[in-house]
Amino acid sequence: MSNQNQAMVNNTHPVTVYFDGSCPLCRREIGFYQRCSGASDIVWQDVSESAQGQPAEDLTCRQAMARFHVRDTQGSLTSGAAAFVQLWLALKNWRWLGKLCSGPLMLRALEHGYVFFLRWRPALQRRLK
C-alpha cells in the first residue's frame, strides 16, 4: 500500500508540495526532488497551471506562486524554509538534513536565506529562460 493510501486509512494527509512550475529554477529543483527515494509518496501540485484555480482552501494561487509551500502529514501548511524542512523530512535520503535544520536557530537562518533568494529569483529566472 502506498503512503498516500496508508495516509487515507490512518486519517492523515499525504505530504503535498505546492510549486511554481512556470519558474525554470523551481521546475529544475522540484524535478531533482521528484527523482529522490520517497518522492512517489508525495503529491506534487504545480500551482502555475491555471485550470487548478485555488490550490487549497487555505492557500491562494498568488500566495503559492510567491513562496514555496508544503502541507505535512498532519495537514499543517508551511512555507519558505519550514516548507523545505518538511519536504526533506518526507524524502528518505534527505531526512538527516530535515532533522538538522528543524531547530529554531537553523530554521531562522534558513528563512533569512530564503527571503534573500526570493529577492533575486526574478533575475535568476530571466537568466534560465
N, C-alpha and C positions, 0 to 999 in steps of 0.2 A: 504494500500500500504506500502510495506517495505521501510525502509530508503534507501536501495540500489536502489530500483526502483524510489523512490522520488528523489534521488540524480541524476539519469539519466534525469528525467523530468526537474529538476532545473539546468541542466548543471554543477553540482558539482560532486565530486568524493566521493565514499564511503570511509570511513576510512579503510585503508589496513595495516595490521600488517605483517611484514616480520620477521619470526623467524627461529631459528636453531632447527629443530625437531630432529636432531641427538644428541643433548645435553640433557641428562636426567634432569638437573636442569632447563633448558629453557622449556622443554616439560611440566614439572610439573607446572611451573609458568604460562605458556600460558593456560594449562588446567584449572587452577584456574580462570583466566580471562574469558575463554570461557563459564564458568558457571554463570557469572555475568549478571545482568539485562542490556540489551542493546547489549550484545555480538553477538546476531544473526544478527545485522545490520552491523557488521564489517566483512571485508574479511580477513581471516586468511590464510596466504601463508607460507607454510613450504618450506624454501629455500634449505633444505638439500636433497630434492627429486631431483635426478639427471635428471629426464625426463623434468623438467621445464626449464633447461638451465639458461639463464639470467633472474632473477625475474622481472626486469623492465628495460625500456630503459635507465634510468639514475642510475641504481643500478646493479652492478655485483654480481655474486654469492659469490665471495671472500669477497666483502665489507659487504654483507648481513650476511655472516657467522661470520664475525669478530665483528660486533656490531648490536645491536637491532635497527630496522628501522620501522618507521610508516609514511604513506602518509596521510595527513589530507584531509578534505573535499574540500579544495581549490587546492589540487594537489601538495602541497609542501611536499617534503621528508625531514624528520628529523631523527636524530639518537641519540643514547645514552639517557641521561637524558631527553632531549627535546622530544624524541620519547615516553618515558614513560608518560610524561605530556600529550601528545596528546592522548595516549591510555586512560588515566584516565579521560580526558575531554569527551571522547566518551562513557564512561560507567556511567550509571545513578548514581549508589551509590558511585562512585569514583570521580565525578566531583569536589567535595569540595577539594579533595587533588590536583587535577589538577590545580584548581584555586589558591590554596595556594602555589603551587610550581612553578607557571609560571612566577613569578617575576625574574628579572635578578640575584639578590643575591642568592636566593634559588636555581635557576636553575644552577648557577655556582657551588654551594656547592654540589648539587646532581651529577653534571657531574664529579667532583673530586672523589666522592664516587664510581661512576660507573666505572671510569678508574681504580681505586684501585681494584674493584671487578674483572674486566677483567684480571688483572694480576694473580688472584687466581682462576679464572674459570677453567683452565685445571686440577688443583689439586682437586677441588671440584667435577668435572665431574668424575674423576677416583674413587673417594670415593662413588659416587652414582651408579656406574655401577654394 
